[in-house]
């Protein structure tokens, strides 16, 4: 069993009619390979509208993230979105 931690800093630009400001978000994700299972743990976020506005995102890697976990000697890439319906 190996325990792998992957942290990714993400930049997201928040735009409003009154002002433009940049906010740095920190997302922690841990990946653990247990036998034949890939276990992913990711921080929950405050529900926020998705790009389409149809759902509320509660956890996301904001794109693909390459981890240090390996399968057949190759790094595992994870793209994860968790959401709820309003």
C-alpha positions as MATLAB code, in Angstrom:
seq = 'XXXXXXXXXXXXXXXXXXXXXXXXXXXXXXXXXXXXXXXXXXXXXXXXXXXXXXXXXXXXXXXXXXXXXXXXXXXXXXXXXXXXXX';
ca = [
       0.000    0.000    0.000;
       1.356    3.416   -0.900;
       0.114    6.789    0.248;
       0.506    9.639   -2.200;
      -0.398   13.270   -1.536;
      -0.926   15.750   -4.310;
      -1.550   19.434   -3.666;
      -2.408   21.805   -6.426;
      -2.668   25.574   -6.247;
      -5.262   26.985   -8.513;
      -5.794   30.520   -9.714;
      -9.340   31.594  -10.326;
     -10.331   35.029  -11.458;
     -13.512   36.386   -9.968;
     -15.086   39.138  -12.010;
     -17.907   41.372  -10.882;
     -19.456   44.515  -12.291;
     -17.951   46.620   -9.494;
     -14.391   45.301   -9.472;
     -11.950   42.770  -10.818;
      -9.939   40.812   -8.309;
      -7.871   37.624   -8.331;
      -8.257   35.000   -5.663;
      -5.871   32.108   -5.048;
      -7.656   28.911   -4.011;
      -5.922   25.973   -2.390;
      -7.201   22.474   -3.032;
      -5.778   19.430   -1.242;
      -6.191   15.988   -2.731;
      -4.740   12.721   -1.518;
      -4.506    9.587   -3.614;
      -3.961    6.153   -2.114;
      -3.542    2.853   -3.919;
      -4.923   -0.013   -1.828;
      -4.509   -3.301   -3.637;
      -6.540   -2.940   -6.820;
      -8.356    0.252   -5.764;
      -7.516    3.906   -6.305;
      -8.800    5.899   -3.319;
      -9.172    9.662   -3.791;
      -9.800   12.155   -1.003;
     -10.449   15.811   -1.860;
     -11.474   18.854    0.171;
     -15.111   19.909   -0.045;
     -15.792   23.471   -1.128;
     -18.671   25.841   -0.522;
     -21.232   24.998   -3.266;
     -20.687   27.301   -6.248;
     -22.415   27.421   -9.643;
     -20.837   25.375  -12.427;
     -19.852   27.025  -15.707;
     -23.245   26.171  -17.207;
     -25.115   27.161  -14.051;
     -27.086   23.894  -14.012;
     -25.368   22.424  -10.937;
     -23.467   23.491   -7.820;
     -19.849   22.277   -7.650;
     -18.807   20.968   -4.201;
     -15.357   19.565   -5.102;
     -13.191   19.821   -8.192;
      -9.625   19.485   -9.426;
     -10.417   22.291  -11.928;
      -9.056   20.219  -14.779;
      -6.673   17.300  -14.947;
      -4.078   16.846  -12.190;
      -1.096   14.525  -12.588;
      -0.394   12.689   -9.325;
       2.653   10.828   -8.105;
       0.570    7.634   -7.948;
       1.669    5.179  -10.603;
       0.065    2.290  -12.450;
       2.362    0.187  -14.645;
       5.099    2.753  -13.994;
       3.027    5.623  -15.418;
       1.595    8.552  -13.416;
      -2.136    8.593  -12.767;
      -3.953   11.721  -13.985;
      -7.186   12.661  -12.216;
      -9.925   15.009  -13.414;
     -12.637   15.151  -10.773;
     -15.880   17.109  -10.451;
     -18.405   16.526   -7.674;
     -21.655   18.457   -7.734;
     -25.187   18.707   -6.422;
     -28.363   19.761   -8.175;
     -29.917   22.970   -6.867;
];
